[in-house]
Every structure is written in structure tokens, then in C-alpha cells.
Amino acid sequence: MLSSMKINGELLKKVLDSRPIYSLLRNYSQNVEDILRLDGNGEEKYNFKEKYRVLDDKDYARFFSKRSLKREPALTRSLTSMVYKIGKQMISLAEGMPNEGIFPFDRMQMTMKNGNKLVLEENELAMALQYLPSQGLPSLLKLLRELQEDLHRPPSLDRDVLITNGAQHGIYQCIDMLVDPGDPVITTEYTFTGYNSALRPYDPEVLRIPEDEDGLIPETLEAVLEERLSRGLIMPRVLYLIPTGNNPTGTIIPAARRRKIYELACRYDFLIIEDDPYAFLNYSNVKPPSFLSMDQCGRVIRLDSVSKVVCAGLRGAWMTAPAPFIERAERHSQAELLHPCTLSQVIIQRLLSERSDLAAHFHSARSFYEQRCGALGDALRGLSHLAQWSRPKAGLFYWLKLQGVSDVYNMTFHTALEHGLMLCPGQAFQYDHSAPSQHLRLTFTRIKLEDINTAVRRLADVIDIEQKMELERLPQRFATER
């Protein structure tokens, strides 16, 4: 397959050099840069604006929480933004920035796996070590606006971008901006633990919509919303979901369902938080359009992150949303952290600015994880009598439902550890951590390939032990009752 790729020799070498122990596994597009298309290849046509109105500045006020509406722009942060817009021609006694002359670094260099060097020195290094406007590094914001336009080709709308300190920061901001104590919120039955953690202090009413192999079931969501409306209950203002490779279930919501969910947002008046860290780790041959790519009416807040496909420690992430939402999110950033790390933003800008290299790296990362996904799936075949699962369509996790074990908590924190195995219990992905769970989440990212079969054998032993312990805990019946 590699010989048929329509890419230049230098790019092909970069793809090969960055993946020494694995090969491309699926018959993906011959154009490596197609991995950067998140608009469903432009095949979908939408007419939401013909049926529903586009939200304007005043509309968003009804979505914001009472706390968010109290936030005002920080004057000193406004001065910092002015510094970057005006430049050095004005004499200033205003901004409280340190002098670059005291910074202890003259030069920074990072060598990449493909041999390229990322060098920061002089003015660029000074900028990378200095305060920024809260929205983010202006040159990176410009690049991200262009990138989002090219990746998603979204409908024309007044949107903008805000740099966040990882996607978790974006999740926290969205909750703080959109949720008041006791509010109803919508999410999938099992979802990212970081979302539940951020929600918990608000004591919300969590409307958990079940999934099947194609993710969130829109018919169930519609039934829940219609029932609440008929009873005169408070309607939710926000839906949070991971549409591609949901953590932990690994599902991908297909295009038809995404259209239906978006239309429900328009009809029942809620916003969609599209958290999509696994967008480039899609192992299927189907690439449904992102919610951002169909957002004609201004209802999508998209969260992107490089943590899963580049590296986690940079905390590189950004929020794309209607401009009135970004304006208010910037006020939250001003109060929370001033701005994410400038040095990280400069590095991320360098990484994202080379599109061909970026596409090759994403292609390589997807192939790397797909091989591991397949290896774990092969090893799990021997556990079919102990658990049920589906091979993940995207992302980094298998989601197992155990048989004969009513709650995995004891097994995870006692039996498994005693047998040299670390597991993640299903409780981590439930809003109610105290409720029993029959599920385990298994990840294949860091385990050595040669250790996978050993890990699965230990898992089988641990499940068997736990099943026997559960049988022993059952009350014994008298012989006359048997």
C-alpha cells in the first residue's frame, strides 16, 4: 500500500521514520493529508437555517450561568492585549510585564524524531517566555482559525478561537459558564471522568442517554426531552459528548445521528459541547462530519486537543465557538490562569504550521494505536465466556461488561492488584461513583506488545476468582428449596 501513496519521497520518509515498529493496517485514503478532513469530505448538505433561527449575541445570555454573567473584563488583561496590537512604538508605563532582559535563557532547541530541529532564540524566545493576552498567542490564534476553516469547512458564522490549558480546562470553563447549581445537563450514560468531576460541585440533574454500537441514541434523547417539556420541567441548556471514540465506550456517532442530534439542539434549545480529542484516531473507514462542520445556527462549542496525538504535557488545546461565547470564555481565563503557557503555545504553533508533517504524524499515530488495538482485541478473544465487548471504532479504550460479577470495585482495587494487574473500573465513568458497575475500561496505549497476552491471562484469572467469590457470597438455599 505504501508504494501507491501519492506523496513525495521526503514526506514518505517522515512517515516511515516516525513509526519504526508498526505498519499501516487499513486501506485508508492514499492521500495522507486526508486525515485532516473532519467535514465528512464535504458530502453532507444541511438546511438547518431554513427551519431554525441563527442565535445572535442576545440569545447567548440565556445560556450563561449566573456566575458567568457577573464576570467583567480585567483592565490589566486588556492592556496586555493592547501591547500586542499596538507594538513597541508607544512609550508605556502601564503593563506589569517583567523585562525580557532578566530571562535566564538565550536559546532553546528541541530535536524532533524526524530529524528536524525546533530552535527558539532572540525575539521569538523572549516572546515565548512573556505574558500573553488571555485569548492566546495572536499568531497561533490566526493559524488555528485557518486550520479550523480547512479541517471543518464550517458554515459562515461569527466564530472565534480561545487557547485553553488542555481540553479539561475547556470542559471546566464550559460547565462554569453554562451550568447553575441543580441544572439539568445531558451526556451519555458513560462518559469522560473529567467531565463528571467538573460537574459534581454544581449538583446537577444528569440526564444520562444510553449508547449502542453507534453511540448516543437520538431517539432516546428526543423522548427524554419531549417528556420533560410535557411535564413543564426545566429544560437542559447543554449536551456534552465525545462523538468520535467516546471515552470509555469507543463508539463513533454516524452522520445521520449527528444531524438528528444537532436538529434536536435547535428544536429544544440547547448547546452542544463537542469534545473531540480522538478525531484523528478513527480506525473505521467512515469519517462522519464534525458537529462544527454542520453548525449553521451557532450551537456548537468545539474542544480540540493535541494531548492524544502529539503529547499531553504541552497542555495544547483550543475552543472554537460563536464569538459571543469566546468573548465571555476569555473573561473566565483572565480570572482563572491569565493565559496558558506561552512557551507551549509557541511550540504548538511550530508543530501545527507544517501541515504535511502534521498529517504524516497523525497518520503514524493512528497506525501505531490501531496495531495495539488489534493486538489487545486478538488476546481478548479467549475471554468471550467471561465478558462482552465490541472492538472500539476509534480512540484508545476497550469497554468490557463482565459476566457473573455484579460490581468490579473490589476486583479492581484488591484482587487485580494482588495478581499484578492494574485496571480501571466502570465507576470512573459514571456520575454516581458509588453505584455498582459491571464494566472495565482497558487501554492499550502504553503496555508493551509482548505483555498483552500475559495481561489478558491475568485478567481472566482475576475475573474467575471474582466470579467464585460472588457465588460464595450468595445465600445458600435449603435442600428442600433446590
C-alpha positions as CSV (number, residue, x, y, z in Angstrom):
1,M,0.0,0.0,0.0
2,L,2.8,2.4,0.9
3,S,4.1,2.3,-2.7
4,S,0.8,3.6,-4.0
5,M,0.7,6.6,-1.8
6,K,0.6,9.8,-3.8
7,I,3.1,11.7,-1.5
8,N,6.6,13.0,-2.1
9,G,9.6,11.0,-1.1
10,E,10.6,13.3,1.7
11,L,7.1,13.0,3.3
12,L,7.1,9.2,2.9
13,K,10.4,9.0,4.7
14,K,9.0,11.1,7.6
15,V,6.0,8.7,7.9
16,L,8.3,5.7,7.9
17,D,11.0,7.2,10.2
18,S,8.3,8.0,12.8
19,R,6.9,4.5,13.1
20,P,9.7,2.0,13.5
21,I,7.8,-1.0,14.9
22,Y,4.5,-0.9,13.1
23,S,2.9,-0.7,9.6
24,L,-0.2,0.9,8.1
25,L,-3.1,-1.6,8.7
26,R,-6.2,-0.3,6.9
27,N,-6.9,0.7,3.4
28,Y,-7.1,4.4,4.3
29,S,-7.1,7.2,1.8
30,Q,-4.0,7.2,-0.4
31,N,-3.6,10.9,0.4
32,V,-2.1,11.2,3.9
33,E,-3.4,14.7,4.3
34,D,-7.0,13.5,4.0
35,I,-6.6,12.6,7.7
36,L,-7.0,16.4,8.3
37,R,-10.5,16.4,6.8
38,L,-13.2,16.4,9.5
39,D,-16.1,17.7,7.5
40,G,-17.3,14.3,6.2
41,N,-15.4,15.1,2.9
42,G,-18.0,17.8,2.2
43,E,-20.6,15.3,1.1
44,E,-23.3,16.3,3.6
45,K,-25.8,19.1,2.9
46,Y,-27.7,20.8,5.7
47,N,-30.7,23.1,5.7
48,F,-31.0,23.9,9.4
49,K,-31.1,27.6,8.8
50,E,-34.3,27.2,6.7
51,K,-36.1,25.7,9.8
52,Y,-34.3,27.3,12.8
53,R,-33.1,30.7,13.5
54,V,-29.4,31.6,13.9
55,L,-28.5,32.6,17.5
56,D,-27.4,36.2,18.0
57,D,-25.5,38.0,20.8
58,K,-28.5,38.4,22.9
59,D,-29.5,34.8,22.7
60,Y,-26.4,33.5,24.4
61,A,-27.2,35.5,27.6
62,R,-29.9,32.9,28.4
63,F,-27.4,30.1,28.3
64,F,-24.8,31.7,30.6
65,S,-24.8,30.9,34.3
66,K,-25.4,33.5,36.9
67,R,-21.7,33.3,37.9
68,S,-20.6,33.8,34.3
69,L,-22.8,36.9,33.8
70,K,-21.1,38.5,36.8
71,R,-17.6,38.4,35.2
72,E,-16.3,41.6,33.8
73,P,-13.2,42.2,31.7
74,A,-9.9,42.6,33.6
75,L,-8.5,46.0,32.8
76,T,-4.8,44.9,33.1
77,R,-5.5,42.0,30.8
78,S,-7.0,44.4,28.3
79,L,-3.7,46.4,28.5
80,T,-1.7,43.3,27.7
81,S,-3.9,42.7,24.6
82,M,-3.2,46.3,23.6
83,V,0.6,45.8,23.8
84,Y,0.4,43.0,21.2
85,K,-1.8,45.1,18.9
86,I,0.0,48.4,19.2
87,G,3.6,47.2,19.2
88,K,6.7,49.0,20.5
89,Q,6.2,52.4,19.0
90,M,4.3,53.7,22.1
91,I,6.1,54.5,25.3
92,S,4.4,52.6,28.1
93,L,4.2,52.9,31.9
94,A,1.2,50.6,32.0
95,E,1.7,46.9,31.7
96,G,3.0,44.8,34.6
97,M,5.3,42.6,32.5
98,P,8.8,41.6,33.5
99,N,11.7,42.8,31.4
100,E,12.8,40.2,28.9
101,G,16.4,41.1,29.8
102,I,16.2,39.2,33.1
103,F,15.0,35.9,31.5
104,P,17.8,33.3,32.1
105,F,17.6,31.6,28.7
106,D,19.4,32.7,25.4
107,R,18.4,29.7,23.2
108,M,16.2,26.7,23.3
109,Q,16.4,23.8,20.9
110,M,14.3,20.6,20.5
111,T,15.2,17.8,18.1
112,M,12.3,16.0,16.6
113,K,12.2,12.3,15.8
114,N,12.2,13.1,12.0
115,G,15.5,15.0,12.5
116,N,14.1,18.5,12.3
117,K,15.1,21.0,14.9
118,L,12.9,23.5,16.6
119,V,15.0,26.4,17.7
120,L,13.8,29.4,19.7
121,E,16.1,32.4,20.2
122,E,16.3,36.1,20.5
123,N,12.9,37.9,20.0
124,E,10.9,34.7,19.5
125,L,12.3,33.2,22.6
126,A,11.7,36.4,24.6
127,M,8.0,36.3,23.4
128,A,7.8,32.6,24.3
129,L,8.7,33.5,27.9
130,Q,6.5,36.5,28.3
131,Y,2.9,37.2,29.3
132,L,0.2,36.9,26.6
133,P,-3.4,38.1,26.1
134,S,-5.8,35.7,27.7
135,Q,-7.2,34.6,24.4
136,G,-3.9,33.2,23.4
137,L,-0.8,33.9,21.3
138,P,-2.1,36.1,18.4
139,S,-0.1,34.3,15.7
140,L,-1.3,30.9,17.0
141,L,-4.9,32.1,17.1
142,K,-4.6,33.2,13.4
143,L,-3.2,29.8,12.5
144,L,-5.9,27.9,14.4
145,R,-8.7,30.0,12.7
146,E,-7.3,29.0,9.4
147,L,-6.8,25.3,10.5
148,Q,-10.4,25.0,11.7
149,E,-11.7,26.5,8.5
150,D,-9.7,24.0,6.4
151,L,-10.4,20.9,8.7
152,H,-14.2,21.5,9.1
153,R,-15.2,23.9,6.4
154,P,-18.0,25.2,8.8
155,P,-20.9,27.3,7.6
156,S,-20.4,31.0,7.7
157,L,-20.9,32.3,11.2
158,D,-19.1,34.8,13.5
159,R,-16.8,32.4,15.3
160,D,-13.5,32.6,17.1
161,V,-10.9,30.6,19.0
162,L,-9.6,30.6,22.5
163,I,-6.5,28.7,23.7
164,T,-7.1,26.5,26.7
165,N,-4.8,24.8,29.1
166,G,-5.7,21.3,27.9
167,A,-9.2,20.2,26.9
168,Q,-10.1,19.7,30.6
169,H,-9.7,23.4,31.1
170,G,-12.2,23.9,28.2
171,I,-14.6,21.5,29.8
172,Y,-14.4,23.2,33.1
173,Q,-14.9,26.6,31.5
174,C,-18.0,25.4,29.6
175,I,-19.5,24.0,32.8
176,D,-18.8,27.1,34.8
177,M,-20.3,29.3,32.0
178,L,-23.4,27.2,31.3
179,V,-24.4,25.4,34.5
180,D,-26.1,26.8,37.6
181,P,-26.5,24.6,40.7
182,G,-29.2,22.0,40.2
183,D,-29.5,22.5,36.4
184,P,-30.2,19.6,34.1
185,V,-27.4,18.6,31.8
186,I,-27.3,15.9,29.1
187,T,-24.5,13.4,28.4
188,T,-24.0,9.8,27.5
189,E,-24.6,7.1,30.1
190,Y,-20.9,6.6,30.4
191,T,-18.5,9.5,29.7
192,F,-15.2,11.0,30.4
193,T,-14.4,11.1,34.1
194,G,-13.1,14.7,33.9
195,Y,-16.5,16.0,32.8
196,N,-18.2,14.3,35.7
197,S,-15.5,15.7,38.1
198,A,-16.0,19.2,36.9
199,L,-19.8,18.9,37.1
200,R,-20.1,17.4,40.6
201,P,-19.8,20.7,42.7
202,Y,-22.9,22.0,40.8
203,D,-25.1,19.2,42.0
204,P,-26.7,19.0,38.5
205,E,-29.5,16.7,37.4
206,V,-27.6,14.5,34.9
207,L,-29.7,13.1,32.0
208,R,-27.7,10.1,31.0
209,I,-28.6,9.0,27.5
210,P,-27.7,5.3,26.7
211,E,-25.5,4.3,23.7
212,D,-25.5,1.4,21.4
213,E,-22.7,0.5,19.0
214,D,-23.3,3.7,17.1
215,G,-23.1,5.9,20.1
216,L,-25.7,8.2,21.7
217,I,-29.2,7.1,20.7
218,P,-31.0,10.3,19.4
219,E,-34.5,8.7,19.6
220,T,-34.0,8.2,23.4
221,L,-32.7,11.7,23.8
222,E,-35.7,13.1,22.0
223,A,-38.1,11.0,24.1
224,V,-36.4,12.3,27.3
225,L,-36.6,15.9,26.1
226,E,-40.2,15.7,25.0
227,E,-41.3,14.1,28.3
228,R,-39.6,16.9,30.3
229,L,-41.2,19.5,28.1
230,S,-44.7,17.9,28.5
231,R,-44.2,17.9,32.3
232,G,-43.1,21.6,32.4
233,L,-39.7,20.7,33.8
234,I,-36.6,22.8,33.5
235,M,-35.0,22.1,30.1
236,P,-31.3,21.4,29.8
237,R,-29.1,24.1,28.2
238,V,-26.1,21.9,27.3
239,L,-25.2,18.5,25.9
240,Y,-21.7,17.1,26.3
241,L,-20.4,14.3,24.2
242,I,-17.3,12.8,22.6
243,P,-18.6,12.0,19.1
244,T,-15.5,10.0,17.8
245,G,-14.1,7.4,20.1
246,N,-16.1,8.1,23.2
247,N,-14.2,7.6,26.4
248,P,-14.8,4.9,27.5
249,T,-17.0,3.1,25.0
250,G,-15.0,3.7,21.8
251,T,-18.1,4.5,19.7
252,I,-18.4,6.8,16.7
253,I,-21.7,8.6,16.1
254,P,-22.5,8.3,12.4
255,A,-23.5,11.2,10.2
256,A,-27.3,10.6,10.3
257,R,-27.3,10.6,14.1
258,R,-25.2,13.7,14.3
259,R,-27.7,15.5,12.1
260,K,-30.6,14.3,14.3
261,I,-28.8,15.4,17.5
262,Y,-28.0,18.8,16.0
263,E,-31.6,19.3,15.0
264,L,-32.7,18.3,18.5
265,A,-30.4,21.1,19.8
266,C,-32.1,23.6,17.6
267,R,-35.6,22.3,18.4
268,Y,-35.2,22.0,22.2
269,D,-32.8,25.0,22.5
270,F,-29.5,23.6,23.9
271,L,-25.9,23.9,23.1
272,I,-23.6,21.1,22.1
273,I,-20.1,20.7,23.7
274,E,-18.2,18.7,21.1
275,D,-15.2,17.3,22.9
276,D,-13.1,15.6,20.1
277,P,-9.6,14.5,21.3
278,Y,-9.7,11.3,19.3
279,A,-10.8,12.8,16.0
280,F,-7.6,11.7,14.3
281,L,-7.7,8.2,15.9
282,N,-10.6,6.9,13.8
283,Y,-9.9,3.3,12.8
284,S,-13.1,2.9,10.7
285,N,-13.4,3.7,7.0
286,V,-16.2,6.1,7.8
287,K,-15.5,9.8,8.6
288,P,-18.7,11.5,9.7
289,P,-18.8,15.3,9.7
290,S,-17.9,17.1,12.9
291,F,-20.7,19.0,14.7
292,L,-18.8,22.1,14.0
293,S,-18.9,21.5,10.3
294,M,-22.7,21.4,10.4
295,D,-23.2,24.3,12.8
296,Q,-25.4,26.8,10.8
297,C,-27.2,28.1,13.8
298,G,-24.4,28.8,16.4
299,R,-25.0,25.9,18.8
300,V,-21.6,24.1,18.8
301,I,-18.7,24.6,21.2
302,R,-15.9,22.5,19.9
303,L,-12.9,21.4,22.1
304,D,-9.7,20.2,20.4
305,S,-6.5,18.9,22.0
306,V,-3.1,17.6,20.9
307,S,-2.7,15.5,24.0
308,K,-3.6,12.2,22.5
309,V,-1.9,12.6,19.1
310,V,1.2,14.8,19.9
311,C,1.9,14.9,23.6
312,A,0.0,15.5,26.8
313,G,2.4,17.7,28.8
314,L,2.2,20.6,26.4
315,R,-1.5,21.0,27.5
316,G,-2.2,22.2,24.0
317,A,-5.8,22.7,23.3
318,W,-8.3,25.2,22.0
319,M,-12.0,26.1,22.0
320,T,-13.9,27.1,18.8
321,A,-17.3,28.6,19.3
322,P,-19.5,31.5,18.4
323,A,-17.8,34.9,19.0
324,P,-20.0,36.0,21.9
325,F,-19.2,32.7,23.7
326,I,-15.5,33.1,23.2
327,E,-15.6,36.7,24.4
328,R,-17.1,35.5,27.7
329,A,-14.8,32.5,27.9
330,E,-11.9,34.9,27.8
331,R,-13.1,36.6,30.9
332,H,-13.0,33.3,32.7
333,S,-9.4,32.7,31.5
334,Q,-8.5,36.2,32.8
335,A,-9.7,35.2,36.3
336,E,-8.5,31.5,36.3
337,L,-5.0,31.4,34.9
338,L,-4.3,34.7,33.0
339,H,-3.4,32.6,29.9
340,P,-2.0,29.1,29.2
341,C,1.8,28.6,29.0
342,T,3.3,30.9,26.3
343,L,6.2,28.5,25.6
344,S,3.8,25.7,24.9
345,Q,1.8,27.9,22.5
346,V,4.9,28.8,20.5
347,I,5.9,25.1,20.3
348,I,2.4,24.1,19.2
349,Q,2.4,26.9,16.6
350,R,5.5,25.4,15.1
351,L,4.1,21.9,15.1
352,L,0.8,22.9,13.5
353,S,2.2,25.2,10.9
354,E,3.7,22.4,8.9
355,R,0.6,20.7,7.5
356,S,2.3,17.9,5.7
357,D,4.4,16.9,8.7
358,L,1.4,17.2,10.9
359,A,-0.7,14.9,8.7
360,A,2.1,12.4,8.5
361,H,2.4,12.4,12.3
362,F,-1.3,11.9,12.8
363,H,-1.3,9.1,10.2
364,S,1.6,7.5,12.0
365,A,0.0,7.8,15.5
366,R,-3.3,6.3,14.2
367,S,-1.5,3.3,12.7
368,F,0.6,2.8,15.9
369,Y,-2.5,2.7,18.1
370,E,-4.5,0.6,15.6
371,Q,-1.9,-2.1,15.8
372,R,-2.2,-2.1,19.6
373,C,-5.9,-2.0,19.4
374,G,-5.9,-5.1,17.2
375,A,-3.4,-6.9,19.4
376,L,-5.5,-6.4,22.5
377,G,-8.6,-7.4,20.6
378,D,-6.9,-10.7,19.5
379,A,-5.9,-11.5,23.0
380,L,-9.3,-10.8,24.4
381,R,-11.0,-13.5,22.2
382,G,-10.3,-16.1,24.8
383,L,-12.4,-14.1,27.3
384,S,-15.7,-14.4,25.4
385,H,-17.1,-16.6,28.1
386,L,-16.2,-14.0,30.8
387,A,-17.2,-10.7,29.2
388,Q,-18.8,-8.8,26.4
389,W,-17.3,-6.0,24.3
390,S,-17.1,-4.5,20.9
391,R,-13.9,-3.5,19.2
392,P,-13.5,0.2,19.5
393,K,-14.1,2.1,16.3
394,A,-11.9,5.0,17.5
395,G,-9.9,6.2,20.5
396,L,-7.8,4.3,23.0
397,F,-10.1,2.0,25.0
398,Y,-11.9,-1.3,25.2
399,W,-15.1,-1.3,27.3
400,L,-15.9,-4.7,28.8
401,K,-19.0,-5.8,30.6
402,L,-18.2,-8.7,32.9
403,Q,-20.4,-11.8,33.3
404,G,-21.0,-13.1,36.8
405,V,-19.5,-10.0,38.5
406,S,-22.1,-7.6,39.8
407,D,-19.5,-4.9,40.8
408,V,-15.9,-4.6,39.7
409,Y,-14.8,-2.3,42.5
410,N,-13.3,-5.0,44.8
411,M,-11.8,-6.8,41.9
412,T,-10.1,-3.6,40.6
413,F,-8.6,-2.4,43.9
414,H,-7.9,-5.7,45.6
415,T,-8.0,-8.9,43.6
416,A,-6.4,-7.5,40.4
417,L,-3.6,-5.7,42.3
418,E,-2.8,-8.8,44.2
419,H,-2.2,-10.5,40.9
420,G,0.0,-7.8,39.5
421,L,-2.7,-6.1,37.2
422,M,-4.0,-2.6,37.2
423,L,-7.5,-2.0,35.9
424,C,-9.8,1.0,35.6
425,P,-13.3,0.4,37.0
426,G,-16.5,1.4,35.3
427,Q,-17.4,3.6,38.3
428,A,-14.9,6.2,36.9
429,F,-17.2,6.9,34.0
430,Q,-20.5,7.1,36.0
431,Y,-21.7,10.3,37.5
432,D,-22.5,8.3,40.7
433,H,-19.2,6.7,41.7
434,S,-20.9,4.8,44.5
435,A,-23.2,2.8,42.2
436,P,-22.1,-0.7,41.3
437,S,-20.6,-1.4,37.9
438,Q,-20.0,-4.5,35.8
439,H,-17.7,-2.6,33.4
440,L,-13.9,-2.3,33.0
441,R,-12.1,0.1,30.7
442,L,-8.9,-1.4,29.2
443,T,-6.4,0.8,27.5
444,F,-3.7,-0.3,25.0
445,T,-1.6,2.8,24.7
446,R,1.5,2.1,26.9
447,I,1.5,-1.6,27.5
448,K,4.3,-3.4,25.7
449,L,3.0,-5.6,22.9
450,E,4.8,-8.6,24.4
451,D,2.9,-8.1,27.7
452,I,-0.6,-8.0,26.2
453,N,-1.2,-11.8,26.3
454,T,0.1,-12.0,29.9
455,A,-2.2,-9.1,31.0
456,V,-5.2,-10.8,29.4
457,R,-4.4,-14.1,31.1
458,R,-4.2,-12.4,34.4
459,L,-7.4,-10.6,33.7
460,A,-9.1,-14.0,33.0
461,D,-7.8,-15.4,36.3
462,V,-8.9,-12.3,38.2
463,I,-12.5,-12.5,36.7
464,D,-12.7,-16.2,37.5
465,I,-11.6,-15.6,41.1
466,E,-14.2,-12.8,41.5
467,Q,-17.0,-14.9,40.0
468,K,-16.3,-17.7,42.5
469,M,-16.2,-15.2,45.4
470,E,-19.5,-13.8,44.3
471,L,-21.0,-17.3,44.2
472,E,-19.8,-17.8,47.8
473,R,-21.4,-14.6,48.9
474,L,-24.9,-15.7,47.6
475,P,-27.2,-17.0,50.4
476,Q,-27.3,-20.8,50.4
477,R,-30.8,-22.4,49.9
478,F,-32.1,-25.4,51.9
479,A,-32.1,-28.7,50.2
480,T,-35.9,-28.7,50.0
481,E,-35.7,-25.4,48.1
482,R,-33.4,-26.8,45.4
